[in-house]
């Protein structure tokens, strides 16, 4: 679906966001998006270690 430039500019003009708010959103997106994309990879790397730690913790609690 193509949006004409005129429609896009009218929407931007009617938008309540100021340039400063817009740039803050862009910066936040630029910072947060890579973090969100790395979460699944980080979890998949840490999951075996977390499970091993939990098993060790449960074994230690059962012996105590």
C-alpha positions in Angstrom: 0.0 0.0 0.0 1.6 3.3 -1.1 1.0 6.5 0.8 1.3 9.7 -1.2 3.8 12.2 0.0 1.1 14.8 0.5 -0.9 12.4 2.8 2.3 11.6 4.7 3.2 15.3 5.2 -0.3 16.1 6.2 -0.2 13.3 8.8 3.1 14.6 10.1 1.8 18.1 10.3 -1.3 17.0 12.2 0.8 14.9 14.5 1.2 16.3 18.0 4.8 15.2 18.3 7.3 18.0 18.3 10.7 17.6 16.6 12.3 17.0 19.9 9.9 14.3 21.0 10.3 12.7 17.6 14.1 12.6 17.8 13.9 11.2 21.3 11.6 8.4 20.0 14.1 7.7 17.2 17.0 7.5 19.6 15.1 5.3 22.0 14.1 3.0 19.2 17.7 3.0 18.0 18.9 2.0 21.5 16.1 -0.4 22.5 15.6 -2.4 19.2 19.0 -4.1 19.2 18.6 -4.9 22.9 15.3 -6.6 22.3 16.7 -8.5 19.3 19.5 -9.9 21.5 17.3 -11.1 24.4 16.4 -14.5 22.8 20.0 -15.1 21.9 21.2 -14.2 25.4 18.5 -16.4 26.9 19.4 -19.4 24.7 23.1 -19.0 25.8 22.3 -18.6 29.5 19.6 -21.2 29.8 21.9 -24.3 30.2 23.9 -22.5 32.8 20.8 -21.3 34.7 19.4 -24.9 34.6 22.7 -26.3 35.9 22.8 -23.7 38.7 19.2 -24.5 39.7 19.9 -28.2 39.8 23.0 -27.6 41.9 20.9 -25.3 44.2 18.1 -27.9 44.6 20.6 -30.7 45.3 22.3 -28.5 48.0 19.0 -27.7 49.6 18.0 -31.3 49.6 21.2 -32.4 51.4 20.9 -29.7 54.0 
